[in-house]
Amino acid sequence: MKKIFVLDTNVLLHDPQSLFAFHDNEVIIPAIVLEELDSKKRLADELGRNARSVSRLLDQMREEGHLHEGITLPGGGLLKVELNHRSFLRVQEMFGEMSNDNRILAVALNYKMEQEDVLEEEKLSVVLVSKDVLVRIKADVLGLQAQDYLSDHNVIDSDLYTGYLTLFVHPSVIDEFYTYRFLSINQLQLKAKLNPNEFVILRDEMGTSKSALLKVSPDGLRLEPLYLSNEPVWGITARNAQQRMALELLLNDDIPLVTLSGKAGTGKTLLALAAGLLKVEDEHKYKKLLIARPVVPMGKDIGYLPGEKEEKLRPWMQPIYDNLEYLFDTKKAGDIDKILMGMGSIQVEALTYIRGRSIPGQFIIIDEAQNLTKHEVKTIVSRVGEGSKIVLMGDPGQIDHPYLDSLSNGLTHIVEKFKYEGISGHMTLEKGERSKLAQHAADLL
């Protein structure tokens, strides 16, 4: 059954292509949304870029007809800019202000009221689509259907890719692996297909302690032993199976894209930095270690900061410096700055400055990638030049971006899109190793 979808401004600012995501249904853009897009179009960030993109798309569509009368979309639906919100007084009585959100709600409510006079077999459901939780709650109070924008969700929570799985097999299978040092995937008779560079933990179905840790080959045809032994990397030793698998991906030069996810304290940043230092300083595989993270505040922004660029960035980059101080075992404040200045091969940056760059021959670490949008992740990974390796990591459960969630953020997006590729690998770290208190905080809070 066809529906009428009324779009909030934040849906278009989040994904300009959302105009085409509703198939053969009607898509309504309240006129006040155009005003809100106009107020954002001069911004230099992604919101401004998306506002301009939507504006250009709507301008192109004017060639198909008048937007206020409705034009046909490629998927067979109808796009219309709606000026009518006669039901605004009812919304104002309920919420008491003439805000833009309430005007959008009034348009949706007006459509719903119009459908009440239509024959039953011709009625269309009216759905307000918004990424603003409070707008959806207001819609519910008014008796309107409301939902989040779901087209950018690549997966449901229960299907999030972890990068490894545990299989219980007959002990003879484990013995065969240790004898021949490989297994054909067909021998396991799995219902689901294994992904390239995915890890498999084999355990004895008879209940003994016999087990094996394997990795799927890049071509996805066989199971192989891990390439590396569990030796310390810049003084860091893997404390659990997931950390060991993560190091296997981080230190494999044939895997140029690695993604790591996990709760706070699971060791993502420390493992990536240790691997990067080994590859840059000891093995000289890469000429520079570049570490970057998005400038997204947790809680209230602290405003403008004094000083040069490095001084302004220091509060945002402090988590990186904390880990570097641990790896270099510095004793006094300021020692890490002297060390980094003397080495010259380690660069700490904000992602603000990465657009337009080409980065060849470097080990690149992008921290807090869960606060990036799909477009920002594409921009970053497309900067990677020949001979570089990039590591994206973060906790999808800790998102500070107002319009992202655990399923629509850039980190989850790239994990799902690249899990079938032999040039990438992913690992979800589950056990906290920072401290017992940190682990309890991550689990209970």
Protein Blocks (a to p, Z undefined) as FASTA:
>chain_A
ZZdddddfklmmmmmmlmmmnojaccdddfklmmmmmmmmmpcbfklmmmmmmmmmmmmm
mmnocfknopadfkopacdddfbdfklmmmmmmnopacfklmmmmmmmmmmmmmmmpcfk
lpccdddddfbfklmmmmmmnopacdddfklpmbdfklocehiacddddfklmmmmmmno
pacfklnopabdcdehiacddddfkopabdcdddddfkopaccddfbdcddeehiacfbf
klmmmmmmmmmmklmbccddddehilpmmmmmmmmmmmmmmnomafbdcdddddddehja
ebjaeddfklmmmmmmmmmmmmmmmmnopabghklmmmmmmnopaccddfklmgopaceh
iacddehklmpcfklmmmmmmmpcghiacdddddfklcfbfkbcfklmmklmmmmmmmmp
ckbccdddfbdckbmklmmmmmmZZ
